[in-house]
Amino acid sequence: MTTMADTTYQIVHCDDDSFAVEIVRSGMLPQTAAGFATEAAANLWIAQDQRLWNASDPFRTPAARKWRGF
């Protein structure tokens, strides 16, 4: 399981031997990204999703810095 400030990712091994990623973001409905051939591919997708999610809002700050007012 991988966790960002307000997002949790969990890799699930499916019955057909593929992998899926369950994504839970605070304030949003849970989502599933399916069809990964390997667990490594699912992990690469998680890393990319984290980068894109952070880049989508240039004013979003890491949770650890929010309380400092930066």
Order of alpha helices (4+ residues) and beta strands (2+ residues): beta-beta-beta-beta-alpha-alpha
